[in-house]
């Protein structure tokens, strides 16, 4: 059964922008190759960690929202665990209320950006 999931991973801060893009591309390709449909991606950028992980106090946060079969999650998390560039990750299943909330939030953000753009013209 296809469900909607959200995964967030924290990459080590020593990566260059190019290496970070490669890491993100690796996991979006992984998901699409396993039959997942990418719904939304968002780079949260460099953020301070709540506590040090592997002697790092900051990390690159990245969010991927996707639809996939449940069997894909186990393979994705194994790939995460094998990647030394990742400090932490979390994948959660979204219920219908969370999906609706995320869509509403994205639409509101898009409308605000369009209104700001129109005001600038």
DRENTIMAR-655031 format. One record per residue: x, z, y of N, C-alpha, C in turn; residue in one letter. Coordinates in steps of 0.1 Angstrom, whole numbers, m for minus. Example, Ala and Ser with C-alpha at 12.3 -4.5 7.8 and 13.67 -1.06 7.14 Angstrom:
! DRENTIMAR-655031
<nc1 = 132; nc3 = 78; nc2 = m57; cac1 = 123; cac3 = 78; cac2 = m45; cc1 = 132; cc3 = 78; cc2 = m33; type = a>
<nc1 = 128; nc3 = 71; nc2 = m22; cac1 = 137; cac3 = 71; cac2 = m11; cc1 = 129; cc3 = 79; cc2 = 0; type = s>
This chain:
! DRENTIMAR-655031
<nc1 = 8; nc3 = 0; nc2 = m12; cac1 = 0; cac3 = 0; cac2 = 0; cc1 = 9; cc3 = 0; cc2 = 13; type = x>
<nc1 = 6; nc3 = m9; nc2 = 22; cac1 = 14; cac3 = m10; cac2 = 34; cc1 = 9; cc3 = 1; cc2 = 44; type = x>
<nc1 = 19; nc3 = 9; nc2 = 49; cac1 = 16; cac3 = 19; cac2 = 59; cc1 = 25; cc3 = 17; cc2 = 71; type = x>
<nc1 = 22; nc3 = 24; nc2 = 81; cac1 = 31; cac3 = 23; cac2 = 93; cc1 = 40; cc3 = 35; cc2 = 94; type = x>
<nc1 = 53; nc3 = 32; nc2 = 97; cac1 = 63; cac3 = 43; cac2 = 97; cc1 = 70; cc3 = 42; cc2 = 110; type = x>
<nc1 = 77; nc3 = 53; nc2 = 113; cac1 = 85; cac3 = 54; cac2 = 125; cc1 = 98; cc3 = 61; cc2 = 120; type = x>
<nc1 = 109; nc3 = 54; nc2 = 123; cac1 = 122; cac3 = 60; cac2 = 120; cc1 = 131; cc3 = 61; cc2 = 132; type = x>
<nc1 = 138; nc3 = 73; nc2 = 133; cac1 = 147; cac3 = 75; cac2 = 144; cc1 = 160; cc3 = 78; cc2 = 138; type = x>
<nc1 = 171; nc3 = 72; nc2 = 143; cac1 = 184; cac3 = 76; cac2 = 138; cc1 = 193; cc3 = 79; cc2 = 150; type = x>
<nc1 = 203; nc3 = 88; nc2 = 148; cac1 = 213; cac3 = 91; cac2 = 158; cc1 = 226; cc3 = 86; cc2 = 153; type = x>
<nc1 = 232; nc3 = 77; nc2 = 161; cac1 = 245; cac3 = 72; cac2 = 158; cc1 = 256; cc3 = 79; cc2 = 165; type = x>
<nc1 = 268; nc3 = 79; nc2 = 159; cac1 = 279; cac3 = 86; cac2 = 166; cc1 = 282; cc3 = 80; cc2 = 179; type = x>
<nc1 = 286; nc3 = 89; nc2 = 189; cac1 = 289; cac3 = 84; cac2 = 203; cc1 = 301; cc3 = 76; cc2 = 204; type = x>
<nc1 = 310; nc3 = 75; nc2 = 194; cac1 = 323; cac3 = 68; cac2 = 196; cc1 = 321; cc3 = 53; cc2 = 194; type = x>
<nc1 = 309; nc3 = 49; nc2 = 191; cac1 = 306; cac3 = 34; cac2 = 189; cc1 = 306; cc3 = 27; cc2 = 202; type = x>
<nc1 = 311; nc3 = 15; nc2 = 203; cac1 = 310; cac3 = 7; cac2 = 215; cc1 = 296; cc3 = 1; cc2 = 215; type = x>
<nc1 = 292; nc3 = m5; nc2 = 226; cac1 = 278; cac3 = m11; cac2 = 227; cc1 = 277; cc3 = m22; cc2 = 217; type = x>
<nc1 = 287; nc3 = m30; nc2 = 214; cac1 = 286; cac3 = m40; cac2 = 204; cc1 = 284; cc3 = m34; cc2 = 190; type = x>
<nc1 = 291; nc3 = m24; nc2 = 187; cac1 = 290; cac3 = m17; cac2 = 174; cc1 = 276; cc3 = m11; cc2 = 172; type = x>
<nc1 = 271; nc3 = m6; nc2 = 183; cac1 = 257; cac3 = 0; cac2 = 183; cc1 = 247; cc3 = m11; cc2 = 180; type = x>
<nc1 = 248; nc3 = m23; nc2 = 187; cac1 = 239; cac3 = m34; cac2 = 185; cc1 = 240; cc3 = m39; cc2 = 170; type = x>
<nc1 = 252; nc3 = m39; nc2 = 165; cac1 = 254; cac3 = m43; cac2 = 151; cc1 = 247; cc3 = m34; cc2 = 141; type = x>
<nc1 = 248; nc3 = m21; nc2 = 144; cac1 = 241; cac3 = m10; cac2 = 136; cc1 = 226; cc3 = m12; cc2 = 136; type = x>
<nc1 = 221; nc3 = m14; nc2 = 148; cac1 = 206; cac3 = m16; cac2 = 149; cc1 = 202; cc3 = m29; cc2 = 142; type = x>
<nc1 = 210; nc3 = m39; nc2 = 144; cac1 = 206; cac3 = m52; cac2 = 138; cc1 = 207; cc3 = m51; cc2 = 123; type = x>
<nc1 = 216; nc3 = m43; nc2 = 117; cac1 = 218; cac3 = m41; cac2 = 103; cc1 = 205; cc3 = m35; cc2 = 97; type = x>
<nc1 = 199; nc3 = m25; nc2 = 104; cac1 = 187; cac3 = m18; cac2 = 99; cc1 = 174; cc3 = m26; cc2 = 101; type = x>
<nc1 = 174; nc3 = m33; nc2 = 112; cac1 = 162; cac3 = m42; cac2 = 114; cc1 = 162; cc3 = m53; cc2 = 104; type = x>
<nc1 = 174; nc3 = m59; nc2 = 102; cac1 = 175; cac3 = m69; cac2 = 91; cc1 = 171; cc3 = m64; cc2 = 77; type = x>
<nc1 = 176; nc3 = m52; nc2 = 75; cac1 = 174; cac3 = m45; cac2 = 62; cc1 = 158; cc3 = m44; cc2 = 60; type = x>
<nc1 = 152; nc3 = m39; nc2 = 70; cac1 = 137; cac3 = m38; cac2 = 69; cc1 = 130; cc3 = m51; cc2 = 67; type = x>
<nc1 = 133; nc3 = m61; nc2 = 75; cac1 = 127; cac3 = m74; cac2 = 74; cc1 = 130; cc3 = m80; cc2 = 60; type = x>
<nc1 = 142; nc3 = m79; nc2 = 55; cac1 = 145; cac3 = m84; cac2 = 42; cc1 = 138; cc3 = m77; cc2 = 31; type = x>
<nc1 = 134; nc3 = m65; nc2 = 33; cac1 = 126; cac3 = m58; cac2 = 23; cc1 = 111; cc3 = m59; cc2 = 25; type = x>
<nc1 = 107; nc3 = m69; nc2 = 33; cac1 = 93; cac3 = m71; cac2 = 35; cc1 = 86; cc3 = m63; cc2 = 46; type = x>
<nc1 = 93; nc3 = m56; nc2 = 54; cac1 = 87; cac3 = m48; cac2 = 64; cc1 = 84; cc3 = m57; cc2 = 77; type = x>
<nc1 = 75; nc3 = m53; nc2 = 84; cac1 = 72; cac3 = m59; cac2 = 97; cc1 = 75; cc3 = m50; cc2 = 108; type = x>
<nc1 = 85; nc3 = m54; nc2 = 117; cac1 = 89; cac3 = m45; cac2 = 128; cc1 = 78; cc3 = m46; cc2 = 139; type = x>
<nc1 = 73; nc3 = m34; nc2 = 142; cac1 = 62; cac3 = m33; cac2 = 152; cc1 = 68; cc3 = m31; cc2 = 166; type = x>
<nc1 = 78; nc3 = m22; nc2 = 167; cac1 = 84; cac3 = m18; cac2 = 180; cc1 = 97; cc3 = m12; cc2 = 178; type = x>
<nc1 = 106; nc3 = m15; nc2 = 187; cac1 = 120; cac3 = m9; cac2 = 187; cc1 = 122; cc3 = m3; cc2 = 201; type = x>
<nc1 = 130; nc3 = 7; nc2 = 202; cac1 = 133; cac3 = 13; cac2 = 215; cc1 = 147; cc3 = 20; cc2 = 214; type = x>
<nc1 = 155; nc3 = 16; nc2 = 223; cac1 = 168; cac3 = 23; cac2 = 225; cc1 = 167; cc3 = 35; cc2 = 234; type = x>
<nc1 = 168; nc3 = 47; nc2 = 229; cac1 = 167; cac3 = 59; cac2 = 238; cc1 = 180; cc3 = 62; cc2 = 244; type = x>
<nc1 = 191; nc3 = 55; nc2 = 241; cac1 = 204; cac3 = 57; cac2 = 247; cc1 = 211; cc3 = 69; cc2 = 243; type = x>
<nc1 = 222; nc3 = 72; nc2 = 250; cac1 = 230; cac3 = 84; cac2 = 247; cc1 = 223; cc3 = 97; cc2 = 252; type = x>
<nc1 = 222; nc3 = 106; nc2 = 243; cac1 = 216; cac3 = 119; cac2 = 246; cc1 = 224; cc3 = 131; cc2 = 241; type = x>
<nc1 = 223; nc3 = 142; nc2 = 247; cac1 = 229; cac3 = 154; cac2 = 243; cc1 = 222; cc3 = 160; cc2 = 230; type = x>
<nc1 = 230; nc3 = 164; nc2 = 220; cac1 = 224; cac3 = 170; cac2 = 208; cc1 = 221; cc3 = 184; cc2 = 211; type = x>
<nc1 = 211; nc3 = 189; nc2 = 203; cac1 = 207; cac3 = 203; cac2 = 204; cc1 = 219; cc3 = 212; cc2 = 199; type = x>
<nc1 = 226; nc3 = 207; nc2 = 189; cac1 = 237; cac3 = 215; cac2 = 184; cc1 = 247; cc3 = 205; cc2 = 179; type = x>
<nc1 = 260; nc3 = 209; nc2 = 178; cac1 = 271; cac3 = 199; cac2 = 174; cc1 = 268; cc3 = 194; cc2 = 159; type = x>
<nc1 = 270; nc3 = 182; nc2 = 157; cac1 = 270; cac3 = 176; cac2 = 144; cc1 = 283; cc3 = 169; cc2 = 142; type = x>
<nc1 = 291; nc3 = 172; nc2 = 131; cac1 = 304; cac3 = 167; cac2 = 129; cc1 = 313; cc3 = 167; cc2 = 142; type = x>
<nc1 = 312; nc3 = 178; nc2 = 149; cac1 = 320; cac3 = 181; cac2 = 161; cc1 = 316; cc3 = 171; cc2 = 172; type = x>
<nc1 = 305; nc3 = 165; nc2 = 172; cac1 = 300; cac3 = 156; cac2 = 182; cc1 = 288; cc3 = 163; cc2 = 190; type = x>
<nc1 = 288; nc3 = 162; nc2 = 203; cac1 = 278; cac3 = 169; cac2 = 211; cc1 = 268; cc3 = 159; cc2 = 217; type = x>
<nc1 = 270; nc3 = 146; nc2 = 215; cac1 = 261; cac3 = 136; cac2 = 220; cc1 = 259; cc3 = 125; cc2 = 209; type = x>
<nc1 = 249; nc3 = 117; nc2 = 211; cac1 = 247; cac3 = 106; cac2 = 201; cc1 = 238; cc3 = 96; cc2 = 207; type = x>
<nc1 = 239; nc3 = 84; nc2 = 201; cac1 = 230; cac3 = 73; cac2 = 205; cc1 = 217; cc3 = 74; cc2 = 196; type = x>
<nc1 = 206; nc3 = 75; nc2 = 203; cac1 = 193; cac3 = 76; cac2 = 196; cc1 = 186; cc3 = 62; cc2 = 196; type = x>
<nc1 = 180; nc3 = 59; nc2 = 185; cac1 = 173; cac3 = 46; cac2 = 184; cc1 = 161; cc3 = 48; cc2 = 175; type = x>
<nc1 = 149; nc3 = 42; nc2 = 180; cac1 = 136; cac3 = 43; cac2 = 173; cc1 = 132; cc3 = 29; cc2 = 168; type = x>
<nc1 = 127; nc3 = 28; nc2 = 155; cac1 = 122; cac3 = 16; cac2 = 150; cc1 = 108; cc3 = 20; cc2 = 144; type = x>
<nc1 = 98; nc3 = 13; nc2 = 148; cac1 = 84; cac3 = 15; cac2 = 142; cc1 = 81; cc3 = 2; cc2 = 134; type = x>
<nc1 = 76; nc3 = 4; nc2 = 122; cac1 = 75; cac3 = m7; cac2 = 113; cc1 = 63; cc3 = m5; cc2 = 103; type = x>
<nc1 = 59; nc3 = m16; nc2 = 97; cac1 = 49; cac3 = m15; cac2 = 86; cc1 = 56; cc3 = m19; cc2 = 73; type = x>
<nc1 = 54; nc3 = m12; nc2 = 62; cac1 = 61; cac3 = m15; cac2 = 50; cc1 = 54; cc3 = m8; cc2 = 38; type = x>
<nc1 = 58; nc3 = m12; nc2 = 26; cac1 = 55; cac3 = m5; cac2 = 14; cc1 = 62; cc3 = 8; cc2 = 14; type = x>
<nc1 = 57; nc3 = 18; nc2 = 7; cac1 = 64; cac3 = 31; cac2 = 6; cc1 = 77; cc3 = 30; cc2 = m1; type = x>
<nc1 = 79; nc3 = 21; nc2 = m10; cac1 = 91; cac3 = 20; cac2 = m18; cc1 = 103; cc3 = 16; cc2 = m9; type = x>
<nc1 = 101; nc3 = 10; nc2 = 2; cac1 = 111; cac3 = 6; cac2 = 11; cc1 = 118; cc3 = 18; cc2 = 17; type = x>
<nc1 = 111; nc3 = 29; nc2 = 19; cac1 = 116; cac3 = 41; cac2 = 26; cc1 = 128; cc3 = 47; cc2 = 18; type = x>
<nc1 = 127; nc3 = 48; nc2 = 5; cac1 = 137; cac3 = 54; cac2 = m3; cc1 = 150; cc3 = 45; cc2 = m1; type = x>
<nc1 = 149; nc3 = 32; nc2 = m2; cac1 = 161; cac3 = 23; cac2 = 0; cc1 = 167; cc3 = 25; cc2 = 14; type = x>
<nc1 = 158; nc3 = 25; nc2 = 24; cac1 = 163; cac3 = 27; cac2 = 38; cc1 = 171; cc3 = 40; cc2 = 39; type = x>
<nc1 = 165; nc3 = 51; nc2 = 34; cac1 = 172; cac3 = 64; cac2 = 36; cc1 = 185; cc3 = 64; cc2 = 28; type = x>
<nc1 = 186; nc3 = 57; nc2 = 17; cac1 = 199; cac3 = 57; cac2 = 9; cc1 = 209; cc3 = 49; cc2 = 18; type = x>
<nc1 = 205; nc3 = 38; nc2 = 24; cac1 = 214; cac3 = 31; cac2 = 33; cc1 = 218; cc3 = 39; cc2 = 45; type = x>
<nc1 = 209; nc3 = 47; nc2 = 51; cac1 = 213; cac3 = 56; cac2 = 61; cc1 = 223; cc3 = 66; cc2 = 57; type = x>
<nc1 = 221; nc3 = 72; nc2 = 45; cac1 = 231; cac3 = 82; cac2 = 40; cc1 = 244; cc3 = 77; cc2 = 38; type = x>
<nc1 = 245; nc3 = 64; nc2 = 34; cac1 = 258; cac3 = 58; cac2 = 31; cc1 = 266; cc3 = 53; cc2 = 44; type = x>
<nc1 = 259; nc3 = 53; nc2 = 55; cac1 = 265; cac3 = 48; cac2 = 67; cc1 = 272; cc3 = 59; cc2 = 75; type = x>
<nc1 = 285; nc3 = 59; nc2 = 76; cac1 = 292; cac3 = 69; cac2 = 83; cc1 = 290; cc3 = 69; cc2 = 98; type = x>
<nc1 = 284; nc3 = 58; nc2 = 103; cac1 = 282; cac3 = 58; cac2 = 118; cc1 = 270; cc3 = 66; cc2 = 122; type = x>
<nc1 = 261; nc3 = 70; nc2 = 112; cac1 = 249; cac3 = 77; cac2 = 116; cc1 = 251; cc3 = 92; cc2 = 114; type = x>
<nc1 = 247; nc3 = 100; nc2 = 124; cac1 = 248; cac3 = 114; cac2 = 123; cc1 = 236; cc3 = 120; cc2 = 116; type = x>
<nc1 = 224; nc3 = 116; nc2 = 120; cac1 = 211; cac3 = 121; cac2 = 115; cc1 = 201; cc3 = 110; cc2 = 115; type = x>
<nc1 = 190; nc3 = 111; nc2 = 107; cac1 = 179; cac3 = 102; cac2 = 107; cc1 = 167; cc3 = 109; cc2 = 103; type = x>
<nc1 = 155; nc3 = 104; nc2 = 107; cac1 = 142; cac3 = 109; cac2 = 103; cc1 = 132; cc3 = 98; cc2 = 102; type = x>
<nc1 = 125; nc3 = 97; nc2 = 91; cac1 = 115; cac3 = 87; cac2 = 89; cc1 = 102; cc3 = 94; cc2 = 86; type = x>
<nc1 = 91; nc3 = 90; nc2 = 94; cac1 = 78; cac3 = 97; cac2 = 92; cc1 = 68; cc3 = 86; cc2 = 90; type = x>
<nc1 = 57; nc3 = 89; nc2 = 82; cac1 = 46; cac3 = 81; cac2 = 81; cc1 = 36; cc3 = 84; cc2 = 92; type = x>
<nc1 = 31; nc3 = 74; nc2 = 98; cac1 = 21; cac3 = 75; cac2 = 109; cc1 = 7; cc3 = 74; cc2 = 104; type = x>
<nc1 = m2; nc3 = 84; nc2 = 108; cac1 = m16; cac3 = 82; cac2 = 105; cc1 = m23; cc3 = 73; cc2 = 115; type = x>
<nc1 = m35; nc3 = 71; nc2 = 114; cac1 = m42; cac3 = 61; cac2 = 123; cc1 = m42; cc3 = 67; cc2 = 137; type = x>
<nc1 = m43; nc3 = 80; nc2 = 139; cac1 = m43; cac3 = 85; cac2 = 152; cc1 = m29; cc3 = 84; cc2 = 159; type = x>
<nc1 = m19; nc3 = 85; nc2 = 152; cac1 = m5; cac3 = 83; cac2 = 158; cc1 = m3; cc3 = 69; cc2 = 161; type = x>
<nc1 = m8; nc3 = 60; nc2 = 152; cac1 = m6; cac3 = 45; cac2 = 155; cc1 = m14; cc3 = 42; cc2 = 168; type = x>
<nc1 = m26; nc3 = 47; nc2 = 169; cac1 = m34; cac3 = 44; cac2 = 181; cc1 = m27; cc3 = 50; cc2 = 194; type = x>
<nc1 = m22; nc3 = 62; nc2 = 193; cac1 = m15; cac3 = 69; cac2 = 204; cc1 = m3; cc3 = 60; cc2 = 208; type = x>
<nc1 = 5; nc3 = 56; nc2 = 199; cac1 = 17; cac3 = 48; cac2 = 202; cc1 = 13; cc3 = 35; cc2 = 209; type = x>
<nc1 = 3; nc3 = 28; nc2 = 204; cac1 = m2; cac3 = 16; cac2 = 210; cc1 = m7; cc3 = 18; cc2 = 224; type = x>
<nc1 = m14; nc3 = 29; nc2 = 226; cac1 = m20; cac3 = 32; cac2 = 239; cc1 = m8; cc3 = 36; cc2 = 249; type = x>
<nc1 = 2; nc3 = 43; nc2 = 244; cac1 = 13; cac3 = 46; cac2 = 253; cc1 = 21; cc3 = 34; cc2 = 257; type = x>
<nc1 = 23; nc3 = 25; nc2 = 247; cac1 = 31; cac3 = 12; cac2 = 250; cc1 = 23; cc3 = 4; cc2 = 260; type = x>
<nc1 = 10; nc3 = 3; nc2 = 258; cac1 = 1; cac3 = m5; cac2 = 267; cc1 = 1; cc3 = 1; cc2 = 282; type = x>
<nc1 = 1; nc3 = 14; nc2 = 283; cac1 = 1; cac3 = 20; cac2 = 296; cc1 = 14; cc3 = 18; cc2 = 303; type = x>
<nc1 = 25; nc3 = 19; nc2 = 295; cac1 = 38; cac3 = 16; cac2 = 301; cc1 = 40; cc3 = 2; cc2 = 305; type = x>
<nc1 = 35; nc3 = m7; nc2 = 297; cac1 = 35; cac3 = m22; cac2 = 301; cc1 = 27; cc3 = m24; cc2 = 313; type = x>
<nc1 = 15; nc3 = m18; nc2 = 314; cac1 = 6; cac3 = m20; cac2 = 326; cc1 = 13; cc3 = m14; cc2 = 339; type = x>
<nc1 = 20; nc3 = m3; nc2 = 337; cac1 = 27; cac3 = 3; cac2 = 349; cc1 = 38; cc3 = m6; cc2 = 353; type = x>
<nc1 = 45; nc3 = m12; nc2 = 344; cac1 = 56; cac3 = m20; cac2 = 347; cc1 = 51; cc3 = m33; cc2 = 354; type = x>
<nc1 = 40; nc3 = m38; nc2 = 350; cac1 = 34; cac3 = m50; cac2 = 356; cc1 = 29; cc3 = m47; cc2 = 370; type = x>
<nc1 = 23; nc3 = m35; nc2 = 372; cac1 = 18; cac3 = m31; cac2 = 385; cc1 = 30; cc3 = m30; cc2 = 395; type = x>
<nc1 = 41; nc3 = m24; nc2 = 390; cac1 = 52; cac3 = m22; cac2 = 398; cc1 = 58; cc3 = m35; cc2 = 402; type = x>
<nc1 = 59; nc3 = m45; nc2 = 393; cac1 = 64; cac3 = m58; cac2 = 395; cc1 = 55; cc3 = m65; cc2 = 405; type = x>
<nc1 = 42; nc3 = m64; nc2 = 404; cac1 = 33; cac3 = m71; cac2 = 413; cc1 = 34; cc3 = m65; cc2 = 427; type = x>
<nc1 = 36; nc3 = m52; nc2 = 428; cac1 = 38; cac3 = m45; cac2 = 441; cc1 = 51; cc3 = m50; cc2 = 448; type = x>
<nc1 = 61; nc3 = m53; nc2 = 440; cac1 = 74; cac3 = m57; cac2 = 446; cc1 = 73; cc3 = m71; cc2 = 452; type = x>
<nc1 = 64; nc3 = m79; nc2 = 446; cac1 = 63; cac3 = m93; cac2 = 451; cc1 = 55; cc3 = m93; cc2 = 464; type = x>
